[in-house]
Amino acid sequence: MTDPRKTHFGFEQVPVGEKASRVAGVFHSVAAKYDLMNDLMSGGIHRLWKRFTIEMSAARPGQRILDIAGGTGDLTAKFSRIVGAEGQVILADINDSMLRVGRDKLLDHGIAGNVHTVQADAQYLPFPDNHFDCITIAFGLRNVTDKDLALRSMYRVLKPGGRLLVLEFSKPESSLLGKVYDEYSFRILPHMGQLIAGDADSYRYLAESIRMHPDQETLKGMMEDAGFSGCEYHNMTGGIVALHKGIKP
């Protein structure tokens, strides 16, 4: 039977079953230039957002960390150094092109021993219950078809007392900043994508996907509904980005 449900792919409504393949096409296209575009799009500030995420993780030597939608491995590399030889970091991504770029970059930086790469869907994580001390997902949740299902999957594989950190674009705190951000996102960003990556459409989608993502309070409520306690968020860069944290009781 055909699934009649629809979901959003940017501003476009598409059948639920098509979204994953459409998103995959975007990231197959941008993978090779992903790191360069991140630096250009954010002016390098994404490194500060990720550094704060690492600090909030409270990661320690010997722990087991899952970096979902880990892409090119920025967080994985930092976690690898923290958890040390006795720990383990799983770099997981649904997109094999991104995963290959991330694996190659980690190897180039001499990071391999305690890191494993897994192609995995955040909605159906292929790991045992109560397995990880910490889970991060940075700039990936907005691309997931069923975010509630993904949050429940993360909850399942997290140990009691473990923490989930969701780093994602969010809603600017001021209307003026929001207008400037819209102008940048929809006028400048696609041109940058065309110039640097040869792909304006993918970066147009990425801008649209940010606008369709739940705002700070809504995402906090979704995490609570999935079972997480002590949920809170920290706005950064005026709310353009927010880091949500939740604990598995």
C-alpha positions as CSV (number, residue, x, y, z in Angstrom):
1,M,0.0,0.0,0.0
2,T,1.3,3.5,-0.8
3,D,2.0,5.7,2.2
4,P,-0.1,8.8,1.8
5,R,1.7,10.8,4.4
6,K,3.7,13.9,3.5
7,T,6.6,15.7,5.2
8,H,8.7,18.7,4.3
9,F,11.8,18.8,2.2
10,G,12.7,22.4,2.8
11,F,9.6,24.3,1.9
12,E,8.4,21.5,-0.4
13,Q,5.9,18.8,0.7
14,V,7.1,15.4,-0.4
15,P,5.9,11.8,0.4
16,V,7.4,10.5,3.7
17,G,9.2,7.7,1.9
18,E,11.0,10.1,-0.4
19,K,12.6,12.5,2.1
20,A,15.6,10.4,3.1
21,S,16.7,9.9,-0.6
22,R,16.2,13.6,-1.3
23,V,18.3,14.5,1.7
24,A,20.9,11.9,0.7
25,G,21.2,13.6,-2.7
26,V,21.9,16.9,-1.1
27,F,24.7,15.6,1.1
28,H,26.2,13.4,-1.7
29,S,26.5,16.7,-3.6
30,V,28.0,18.9,-0.8
31,A,30.3,16.3,0.9
32,A,33.5,17.2,-0.8
33,K,33.2,20.9,0.0
34,Y,31.3,20.6,3.3
35,D,34.1,21.7,5.6
36,L,35.1,24.7,3.5
37,M,31.5,25.8,3.1
38,N,31.0,25.5,6.9
39,D,33.9,27.9,7.5
40,L,32.7,30.3,4.9
41,M,29.0,30.3,5.8
42,S,29.7,30.8,9.5
43,G,32.8,32.8,9.4
44,G,34.5,30.0,11.4
45,I,32.1,30.5,14.3
46,H,30.8,26.9,13.9
47,R,34.1,25.9,15.6
48,L,33.0,27.8,18.8
49,W,29.6,26.2,18.7
50,K,31.1,22.8,18.6
51,R,33.7,23.6,21.3
52,F,30.8,24.6,23.6
53,T,29.1,21.3,22.7
54,I,32.2,19.4,23.8
55,E,32.3,21.3,27.1
56,M,28.7,20.6,27.8
57,S,29.2,16.9,27.1
58,A,31.3,16.4,30.2
59,A,33.0,13.6,28.3
60,R,35.7,11.7,30.3
61,P,38.4,9.1,29.6
62,G,37.0,5.6,29.1
63,Q,33.5,6.7,28.0
64,R,31.6,5.5,25.0
65,I,30.3,8.4,22.7
66,L,28.0,8.3,19.8
67,D,28.3,11.2,17.3
68,I,25.2,11.0,15.1
69,A,25.2,12.8,11.7
70,G,28.8,13.2,12.5
71,G,29.6,14.0,8.9
72,T,33.2,15.0,8.5
73,G,34.2,14.2,12.0
74,D,34.8,17.5,13.8
75,L,33.2,16.4,17.1
76,T,34.4,12.8,16.8
77,A,38.0,14.0,16.6
78,K,37.7,16.0,19.8
79,F,35.9,13.2,21.6
80,S,38.5,10.7,20.5
81,R,41.2,12.7,22.3
82,I,39.1,13.0,25.5
83,V,38.0,9.4,25.9
84,G,41.5,8.0,25.2
85,A,42.5,4.5,24.4
86,E,40.1,2.9,26.9
87,G,37.1,4.8,25.4
88,Q,35.3,4.5,22.1
89,V,33.7,7.0,19.7
90,I,31.2,6.0,17.0
91,L,31.0,8.3,14.0
92,A,27.6,7.6,12.6
93,D,26.0,9.1,9.5
94,I,23.3,8.0,7.2
95,N,25.2,9.4,4.2
96,D,28.1,7.3,2.9
97,S,29.7,10.2,1.1
98,M,29.9,12.3,4.2
99,L,31.1,9.2,6.2
100,R,33.9,8.6,3.7
101,V,35.0,12.2,3.9
102,G,35.0,12.1,7.7
103,R,36.8,8.8,7.9
104,D,39.5,10.0,5.5
105,K,40.0,13.2,7.4
106,L,40.3,11.4,10.8
107,L,42.9,9.1,9.3
108,D,44.8,12.0,7.8
109,H,45.0,13.5,11.4
110,G,46.1,10.2,12.9
111,I,42.9,9.5,14.6
112,A,41.8,5.9,14.2
113,G,42.4,3.6,17.2
114,N,39.3,4.4,19.3
115,V,37.0,5.6,16.5
116,H,34.6,3.4,14.5
117,T,32.5,4.6,11.6
118,V,28.9,3.3,11.1
119,Q,26.4,4.1,8.4
120,A,23.2,4.4,10.4
121,D,19.8,6.0,10.4
122,A,19.1,8.1,13.5
123,Q,15.6,6.8,13.6
124,Y,16.7,3.2,13.8
125,L,20.1,3.2,15.6
126,P,21.7,-0.3,15.3
127,F,23.1,-0.4,18.9
128,P,22.2,-2.1,22.1
129,D,20.0,-0.5,24.8
130,N,21.8,1.6,27.5
131,H,25.0,1.5,25.5
132,F,26.4,5.1,25.3
133,D,27.5,7.6,28.0
134,C,26.8,10.6,25.6
135,I,25.2,11.2,22.3
136,T,25.6,14.2,20.1
137,I,23.9,15.2,16.9
138,A,25.2,18.4,15.3
139,F,23.3,20.1,12.5
140,G,21.6,16.8,11.6
141,L,18.3,16.5,13.4
142,R,16.5,18.9,11.0
143,N,17.2,16.5,8.1
144,V,15.6,13.5,9.9
145,T,12.2,12.5,8.5
146,D,10.7,11.6,11.9
147,K,12.4,13.6,14.6
148,D,10.3,12.1,17.5
149,L,11.3,8.6,16.4
150,A,14.9,9.6,16.2
151,L,14.8,11.1,19.7
152,R,13.3,7.9,21.1
153,S,15.9,5.8,19.4
154,M,18.7,8.0,21.0
155,Y,17.0,7.6,24.3
156,R,17.0,3.8,24.0
157,V,20.7,3.5,23.3
158,L,21.8,6.0,26.0
159,K,22.8,4.8,29.4
160,P,20.8,5.9,32.4
161,G,22.4,9.2,33.5
162,G,23.8,9.7,30.0
163,R,23.2,12.9,28.2
164,L,22.0,13.9,24.7
165,L,23.2,17.1,23.1
166,V,21.5,18.5,20.0
167,L,23.3,21.3,18.3
168,E,21.2,22.8,15.6
169,F,20.2,26.0,13.8
170,S,17.2,27.6,15.6
171,K,15.1,30.7,15.8
172,P,16.9,34.1,16.2
173,E,16.0,35.9,19.4
174,S,15.4,39.3,17.7
175,S,13.2,40.1,14.7
176,L,15.9,42.4,13.3
177,L,18.5,39.6,13.4
178,G,15.9,37.3,11.9
179,K,15.4,39.6,8.9
180,V,19.2,39.9,8.3
181,Y,19.6,36.2,8.7
182,D,16.8,35.5,6.1
183,E,18.4,37.9,3.7
184,Y,21.8,36.1,4.1
185,S,20.3,32.6,3.9
186,F,18.1,33.0,0.8
187,R,20.1,35.5,-1.2
188,I,23.7,35.1,-0.4
189,L,24.1,31.5,0.7
190,P,22.8,29.8,-2.6
191,H,25.2,32.0,-4.5
192,M,28.1,30.9,-2.3
193,G,27.0,27.3,-2.8
194,Q,27.1,27.7,-6.5
195,L,30.4,29.4,-6.5
196,I,32.2,27.1,-4.1
197,A,30.4,23.8,-4.4
198,G,28.8,24.2,-7.8
199,D,25.4,23.6,-6.2
200,A,23.0,26.4,-5.4
201,D,19.9,24.2,-4.9
202,S,21.4,22.1,-2.1
203,Y,22.2,25.2,-0.1
204,R,18.8,26.6,-0.8
205,Y,17.4,23.5,0.7
206,L,19.6,23.7,3.7
207,A,18.4,27.3,4.3
208,E,14.8,26.2,4.0
209,S,15.3,23.1,6.3
210,I,16.5,25.5,9.0
211,R,13.2,27.5,8.8
212,M,11.2,24.3,9.0
213,H,13.0,23.0,12.1
214,P,11.2,23.2,15.5
215,D,12.1,26.3,17.5
216,Q,13.9,26.1,20.8
217,E,10.9,25.6,23.1
218,T,9.3,23.1,20.7
219,L,12.4,21.0,20.5
220,K,12.8,21.1,24.3
221,G,9.2,19.7,24.6
222,M,9.9,17.0,22.0
223,M,12.9,15.8,24.1
224,E,10.8,15.7,27.2
225,D,8.2,13.7,25.4
226,A,10.8,11.2,24.4
227,G,11.6,10.7,28.1
228,F,14.6,13.0,28.7
229,S,14.7,15.0,32.0
230,G,16.5,18.2,32.9
231,C,16.0,19.5,29.4
232,E,17.4,22.9,28.7
233,Y,18.9,24.9,25.8
234,H,21.6,27.5,25.3
235,N,21.2,30.1,22.5
236,M,24.3,31.1,20.7
237,T,24.9,33.9,18.2
238,G,21.6,35.4,19.1
239,G,19.6,32.2,18.8
240,I,20.8,31.4,15.2
241,V,22.1,28.2,16.8
242,A,20.9,26.5,20.0
243,L,22.4,23.6,22.0
244,H,19.8,21.5,23.7
245,K,20.7,19.1,26.5
246,G,18.7,16.3,28.0
247,I,19.5,13.5,30.5
248,K,18.2,9.9,30.5
249,P,16.9,9.3,34.0
